[in-house]
């Protein structure tokens, strides 16, 4: 029961975090790199590399780790942010 609850909670959290990350990418990728930061764009995938799956709306059952979120933000946000 506890495992099922934790998994459900993790997915719920990911469902709230990922749209925020998508908004961050849509705002900062064009500013920093001059390319589209929209989910599914080849340019966003190129900028984000291994963590580009965070913008994929089809990835509903995968929960990002804190390290993946950190890497995403490091790639997207301007230095010193």
Buried (B, 14 or more C-beta within 10 A) or exposed (E): EEEEEEEEEEBEEBEEBBEEBBEBBBEBBBEBBEBBBBBEBEBBBEBBEEBBBBBBEEBEEBBBEEEBBEBBBEBBBEEEE
